[in-house]
Amino acid sequence: MSTTTASISRPAILWVAVVGLLMAGCGGKTSRPQVTSTTKETTVAKMEFSMSAERANDTRLEPLRYLEQYGKDHPPQLAFAAKDAAEWKRWRRELRKRLSDTIGLRGMDDSMKPATEPRKLRVTAGPVAQCDGYSRMAFTVETGRGLYAPAFLLVPDGLKEPRPAILCSHGHGIGMNELVALTEKGEPRQYKEGYQHDFAIQAVKAGFVTLVFDQMGFGRRRDIDFHKQQNMWNHCEQPSKNALHWGLSMTGIRVWDAMRMIDFLQSRPEVDAKRIGTVGISGGGLVTQFTAALDDRIKAACVSGFCNRFEACILSIHHCIDNYVPGLGPLANNDDVACLIAPKPLLIEAGRQDPIFPIAATEAAIRQLRQCYKVAGAPEALDTDIFDGPHEFSGAKTWDFFGRHLK
């Protein structure tokens, strides 16, 4: 049966016309589309446009390239540059306040008190174990409303009077069990296994009352069921994202917990409240560095496997999201934060073969630290342990360092 043009409805004719125009625009023999611009365009060197989205041949499109240049164009506003003690004091006062706000400490409770001011804690005691030369007491500490952290307090045998204490912060792994020679299931294992070498036990064997706690996202403080349901292996990831959503940061939460652990230590009869030091490696080095930078109740600090330059470590290779703080880049670099610890005694540990925190950037950070400690009038308070090794805890100088400055 034949069909004449007259039998096609008017809407159908219009539809055919529209389809024809669309097809012509996708490869038909039409002229180039007319583009109207309200700005004066500048033609730069020509580069072939890739129709493939698998890999563009234009390096200008790479996100990290842009962000790297952005960082170079926007150096930290409060980088250390003091030339004398008066400038250093003004710089330290301003950066401390800005840093505390940036990592979200102000949002950790509603009291409006400084985060470093002691809080009244609710503490639940757990089991006590007698170990080789010390006792290990378990506690759960409510560090904020609805925020709980488990902890082990290690006390040397034969204690007759209050002693200096060391707060230990673990790095990525299974939490505080890695610092007290326990497996993930809580069973005894060989001493000094792993990259952290059970440095909480090292501390108590050196004669210090020692406290170690599970940081959020590790050990007992993981959302096990959630991560199984979501098929996620990194237990820091989701709580870090959720913290950022609420204007907090994982760095701030962990530093807050560390400050509350200082409260706990100061409340213990075994501890000389005026002689508290802190040590940590990797992510625990971050917690140690930031806590010592902001809280003067810490009298000496050892930062292992962390002090560096952000552009050489967390911005240059794959790192866990818990290392990132919104707004920190425009404020200060890694070594600027470390400079806030001055004039308190500080020991920097770093392995020459550390692939996560490259040694060249650590050495650059140490040069700035030396200048800061000199301006602060305490050049002898800065010490370093640069050892031939990977990303691991050294301890070669650590306990003598704390012995000199706390005992």
Stockholm file with secondary structure:
# STOCKHOLM 1.0

chainA/1-407         MSTTTASISRPAILWVAVVGLLMAGCGGKTSRPQVTSTTKETTVAKMEFSMSAERANDTRLEPLRYLEQYGKDHPPQLAFAAKDAAEWKRWRRELRKRLSDTIGLRGMDDSMKPATEPRKLRVTAGPVAQCDGYSRMAFTVETGRGLYAPAFLLVPDGLKEPRPAILCSHGHGIGMNELVALTEKGEPRQYKEGYQHDFAIQAVKAGFVTLVFDQMGFGRRRDIDFHKQQNMWNHCEQPSKNALHWGLSMTGIRVWDAMRMIDFLQSRPEVDAKRIGTVGISGGGLVTQFTAALDDRIKAACVSGFCNRFEACILSIHHCIDNYVPGLGPLANNDDVACLIAPKPLLIEAGRQDPIFPIAATEAAIRQLRQCYKVAGAPEALDTDIFDGPHEFSGAKTWDFFGRHLK
#=GR chainA/1-407 SS CCCCGGGSCHHHHHHHHHHHHHHHHTTSSCCCCCCCCSSCCCCCSCCCCCSCSSCCSCGGGCHHHHHHHHHHHSCCTTCCCCCSHHHHHHHHHHHHHHHHHHTTGGGGCSSCSCTTSCCCCEEEEEEEEECSSEEEEEEEEEEETTEEEEEEEEEETTCCSCEEEEEEECCSSSCGGGGTTBCTTSCBCCTTCSTTTTHHHHHHHTTCEEEEECCTTSTTSSCHHHHHHHTCCCTTHHHHHHHHHTTCCHHHHHHHHHHHHHHHHHHCTTEEEEEEEEEEETHHHHHHHHHHHHCTTEEEEEEESCCSCGGGTTTTSCCCGGGCCTTCTTTCCHHHHHHTTTTSCEEEEEETTCSSSCHHHHHHHHHHHHHHHHHTTCGGGEEEEEESSSSSCCCTTHHHHHHHHHC
#=GC SS_cons         CCCCGGGSCHHHHHHHHHHHHHHHHTTSSCCCCCCCCSSCCCCCSCCCCCSCSSCCSCGGGCHHHHHHHHHHHSCCTTCCCCCSHHHHHHHHHHHHHHHHHHTTGGGGCSSCSCTTSCCCCEEEEEEEEECSSEEEEEEEEEEETTEEEEEEEEEETTCCSCEEEEEEECCSSSCGGGGTTBCTTSCBCCTTCSTTTTHHHHHHHTTCEEEEECCTTSTTSSCHHHHHHHTCCCTTHHHHHHHHHTTCCHHHHHHHHHHHHHHHHHHCTTEEEEEEEEEEETHHHHHHHHHHHHCTTEEEEEEESCCSCGGGTTTTSCCCGGGCCTTCTTTCCHHHHHHTTTTSCEEEEEETTCSSSCHHHHHHHHHHHHHHHHHTTCGGGEEEEEESSSSSCCCTTHHHHHHHHHC
//
